[in-house]
Amino acid sequence: MSATTVMLCGVGGQGTILAADMLAKVAAAASLEVKLSEVHGMSQRGGSVDTVVKFGDEVFSPVTDPGMVDHLVAFELIEAMRAVHFVRPGGRLLVNPTPIQPLPVLTGDMCVPRGLRAILDGEGAIFIDADELACEAGSPKSANVVLMGALSTGLPFDESLWRDVIAGRVPPKTVEANLRAFLLGRQACERGECAL
Amino acid sequence: MSRTLLSGNEAVAQGAWEAGAVVGVGYPGTPSTETLQFFAKLPDVYAEWAPNEKVALEVAAGVSLAGGRALVTMKHVGLNVASDPLFTLAYTGVKGGLVILVADDPGMHSSQNEQDSHNYAAFARVPMLDPSDSAEALAFTREAFGLSEKYDIPVLVRSTVRVSHAKSLVETGRRANLPMPSPYRTDPLKWVMMPGMAKLRRIDLDRRLNELESFAEDTQLNRLEYRDRKVGIVCAGVLYQHVREALPEASTFKLGMTFPLPAGRLREFAEQVDELFVVEEADAFLARSLRALSVPVAPLPLLPTSGELSPGAIRRAFGLPEPATREADDTLPPRPPLMCPGCPHRPVFNALRKTRAVVTGDIGCYTLGALKPLAAMDTCVDMGASIGMAHGAELVGGFEGRPVVAVIGDSTFAHSGITGLMNTVYNGGVGTIAILDNRITAMTGHQGNPMNGITLQKRPSHEVDLVGLVKALGVNRVRLVDPHDVDACITALAEETAADELSVIVFRAPCALLVKSNADPYAVDEDACTKCGICIRLGCPAIGKDEQTSRAYIDTSVCVGCGQCVQVCRYDAIVHTGPSCDFRGADVR
């Protein structure tokens, strides 16, 4: 298979890097080549965080460009808008619609533009209320795994591979909640009920 | 063999371990930091953080002198600091293999400049290897130790963010079983670089480099791949991966060793392709080097000469069509990095703003104090610069009566601040120096340092008596302040900047991420809030301004209950939430 590009974007602390790591491990477990690229450093302090995972029979560059992403998973509304131009025509866009206010908004210097959700909807976004589903699963911190569940419906990996990787990657006490979170994300996307 | 997903940094550490390296030493710096942390957890190794990169390389030189293999890790600007020993270690050479990982940051994700470390290899005349992914990071590092011993020279392994912080699959191997080093023999002609000996080693360095040039012509580290011969690309590191994706039909000369270069093979490549291009980022080191070797390099004027490249940038430089996509939205509110909720640095900058001081800054989380809304730092240049620059500014009378304050963190003070302070004392300088001692090297992800006495492998140690050290340097006015006490910060800075002698204030409180806060969050009493905005100007990510009412609100899920905002509010409008309080759990937004 030619390389598939997945981009995860969010805010430092949302668990994008852990989610990307899980996706990369699933791809590796499926005997594919895989590369993952992330940026550390100052971005950890509340900044935007983009992580790219590419997998296939052969993968070269670990980074990507606008118009080249097959699946964009946005962990936050404003970050979804910031990255939506990376999605290729016909690509898939999954968005957790809960906004996290950037500092210039908190200080009143800037406003969040109105109508982001409508624009993203026009781009074919599927909205997954990951924070709510994570609470329903029993672990508010599992929103990243909810989104991996939603993403998984568009990727060629067995559910069992995902379950093994999740179970091995999250704290032992939260395995059950995370597996539920994965399933809820998967179901939400399959039902299409969240596609507004 | 099992395939493991490793970052480039982890793979370098694994490669060093497989090569039998017994000691790892470095100073944290993005994007290099995880290398030494990973190495430190491997079996049968000793690893330590040094106070700076120069010391780290000197420690490794000692390991090498005694016959052990040593790995040194640092970021690109760290090599500036370590360059002093590096240049002369090229002369002395090594006994045990000595390999230095230098991690460059093209695009400056987390750095103050984007210097290309290739220049150091040529400048210091030491070989440099350029892995393009994790598998090569492992293999090249392992090979670097052999080269170091065979050619009697330190070897640089260069990575960039997209190698260090990219993960890909590697096959790990066993650790080499090295013979015991031969017994030590005094060898002043090799190790005592006084002019008489250095002149001879200088000549010998050229001999060793000539041998390395021959090696470069034959080594599998450099890889010629002929595809369509209309376009030939010379590239190294992750740029090779970008080129393969952007121009899959082009022939490539992948340089695994970027110094010294294989002049013969490069000329041969130039003859075999219609046009030879060089694709590199942040500098034109390879293009200059090839031209100096009379290899014809075709110009590529559309390739950016600064910043980080991507496959898309390379496609554009070659005039290939862009994918259809919408325009990037650059009107969105940016998300600059922030001081965390409860950060002890925040009240210091709040107070600095009130002093109207000109603040010479330094490298660390506290550099964020330069950003709005605190905006209380005037400079950031390099590790330790705050103290020297404050002294220099005072020498010419300062800034129209405004006080000068240098701000430096604990780890940065240990790295390069002590000599600067000694200089100010020695030369009778004045001014105020604020040492923000948050008990950790925070920005790079919480490493120990001499000021907190926490070592990399958790061996027993002891912390430097910072106040005692400053006094011993000859500073008479030294005070210790709890930065969480907002008024104490203001008072201390007001008094010390008014004093007409040199003073040092140590603001000491642990990094907010080290403190597991059990404090209840605060909330805004809407009736008491006068919309004055003073709490919002603290720049705390938990405090916002309501778009409709202009009143402040506190996001209770972000607030850690540090109480800094309570202290700045003049109207008692920020109140505790607790089990008995109505505000708890209320959606104050």
Interface residues (C-beta under 8 A of the other chain):
Chain A: V11 G12 D21 A24 K25 A28 E33 V34 K35 L36 S37 E38 V39 H40 G41 M42 S43 Q44 R45 G46 G47 S48 V59 F60 S61 P62 V63 T64 D65 P66 G67 M68 I78 E79 M81 R82 V84 H85 F86 V87 R88 P89 Q101 P102 L103 P104 V105 L106 T107 G108 D109 M110 C111 V112 P113 E123
Chain B: R3 L5 T30 P31 T33 H109 S110 D133 V161 R162 H165 A166 K167 S168 L169 V238 Q241 H242 R244 E245 A246 S310 P311 G312 A313 R315 E322 P323 A324 T325 R326 E327 A328 D329 T331 L332 P333 P334 R335 P336 P337 L338 M339 C340 C365 L368 K372 P373 M443 T444 G445 G533 I536 R537 G539 P541 I543 G544 K545 E547 S550
